[in-house]
Amino acid sequence: MYHNPVLLKQSVDDLVTNPDGTYVDCTFGGGGHSREILNRLSDKGRLFSFDQDLDALKNTIDDPRFTLINQNFRFLENSLLMHSISQVDGILADLGVSSHQFDEADRGFSTRSNAPLDMRMNVMQNLDAKRVINEYGEEELADIFYYYGELREARKLARDIVHHRKTKSIETTEDLKKLFSYIPPHKVNKFYAQLFQAIRIEVNQELEVLKEMLVQAYNILKPEGRLVVISYHSLEDRLVKRFLKNGMFEGEPERDIYGNYKKAFELVKSKAIIPDEKEIEENSRARSAKMRTGIKV
Ligand SMILES: C[S@@+](CC[C@H](N)C(=O)[O-])C[C@H]1O[C@@H](n2cnc3c(N)ncnc32)[C@H](O)[C@@H]1O
């Protein structure tokens, strides 16, 4: 299976409030969420879905209401304008990589299989994991491991990489893992997961593109339009939470003339929605999912 959609019913229930409306799925993947959105739309409804991965295109849906756009969602606003769409009723983003991307061993996302250091969601882009590991400076690497992987030993990891690559370039996921054979066995799985997450976030500029998309999503949503985001790690969730609460990522939101904070969104639930035990049992990728929905004020 290409990808088993997470929080499918909950997300689409939150998203679609107008069957005749225009909707966007920023992360088409296997098309699970997109199909469910189409199920809820009338003949007048429309859905525009994005995916930057060429592999996702083969899952396209043959439906006159549907358009699949092979583009990074950081170009949300302009890509929709090319289809004469300037306002939409709802936007969904189910972030991160698909199971298919993890399962395709040669793409280098999985900590379990040996593969060239790649980790690009869009195989047309220049930056890949091999360049990050072999070309970035020691300090830059340390920052990536610390901030994106939340790895406390970031400085040492960066030093080990830079020391090793002086004699031999680091080509594969196995080459990389071998450098850290001193990590105790009971910690190694979590360590690799954090290390690979950090590199993947850098290669795909995941936090930057998420911020760009959220700002554009706000711009193109109609008043009362809904933004639903499912994230899989705390760095993403923190950005989404702040943006839905304050309409910005840092600092204090603006106040109105009475001194009250100006709201960008009304939250459907104050706390994030997480999958129930049954879903997590059936789909391990659901384990870390958190969903937040905002209604544009
Ligand atoms: C978790 S999967 C989505 C699965 C989908 N909801 C489903 O039901 O099959 C994330 C997908 O979004 C795509 N993606 C991630 N970041 C993207 C971005 N910045 N622009 C476009 N597509 C992106 C990935 O290539 C991947 O196919």
The ligand as a Tripos MOL2 file, in Angstrom:
@<TRIPOS>MOLECULE
LIG
   27    29     1     0     0
SMALL
NO_CHARGES

@<TRIPOS>ATOM
      1 C1          2.1710   12.0480    4.9100 C.3       1 LIG1
      2 S1          2.1550   12.0400    3.1660 S.3       1 LIG1
      3 C2          0.4960   12.4400    2.7710 C.3       1 LIG1
      4 C3         -0.3870   11.2540    2.6580 C.3       1 LIG1
      5 C4         -1.7860   11.5520    2.1530 C.3       1 LIG1
      6 N1         -2.5260   12.3850    3.0540 N.3       1 LIG1
      7 C5         -2.5430   10.2800    1.8770 C.2       1 LIG1
      8 O1         -3.6660   10.1310    2.3770 O.co2     1 LIG1
      9 O2         -2.0260    9.4180    1.1620 O.co2     1 LIG1
     10 C6          2.9640   13.5240    2.7320 C.3       1 LIG1
     11 C7          3.0810   13.7670    1.2400 C.3       1 LIG1
     12 O3          3.2820   15.1550    1.0720 O.3       1 LIG1
     13 C8          4.3170   15.3860    0.1820 C.3       1 LIG1
     14 N2          4.9660   16.6180    0.6120 N.ar      1 LIG1
     15 C9          5.6370   16.8420    1.7560 C.ar      1 LIG1
     16 N3          6.0850   18.1010    1.8100 N.ar      1 LIG1
     17 C10         5.6610   18.6990    0.6600 C.ar      1 LIG1
     18 C11         5.8130   19.9970    0.1230 C.ar      1 LIG1
     19 N4          6.5150   20.9390    0.7580 N.pl3     1 LIG1
     20 N5          5.2390   20.2810   -1.0520 N.ar      1 LIG1
     21 C12         4.5420   19.3210   -1.7310 C.ar      1 LIG1
     22 N6          4.3910   18.0650   -1.2850 N.ar      1 LIG1
     23 C13         4.9420   17.7530   -0.1050 C.ar      1 LIG1
     24 C14         5.2200   14.1850    0.2630 C.3       1 LIG1
     25 O4          5.9030   13.9950   -0.9520 O.3       1 LIG1
     26 C15         4.2450   13.0580    0.5760 C.3       1 LIG1
     27 O5          3.8180   12.4170   -0.5870 O.3       1 LIG1
@<TRIPOS>BOND
     1     1     2 1
     2     2     3 1
     3     2    10 1
     4     3     4 1
     5     4     5 1
     6     5     6 1
     7     5     7 1
     8     7     8 2
     9     7     9 1
    10    10    11 1
    11    11    12 1
    12    11    26 1
    13    12    13 1
    14    13    14 1
    15    13    24 1
    16    14    15 ar
    17    14    23 ar
    18    15    16 ar
    19    16    17 ar
    20    17    18 ar
    21    17    23 ar
    22    18    19 1
    23    18    20 ar
    24    20    21 ar
    25    21    22 ar
    26    22    23 ar
    27    24    25 1
    28    24    26 1
    29    26    27 1
@<TRIPOS>SUBSTRUCTURE
     1 LIG1         1 GROUP 0 **** ****
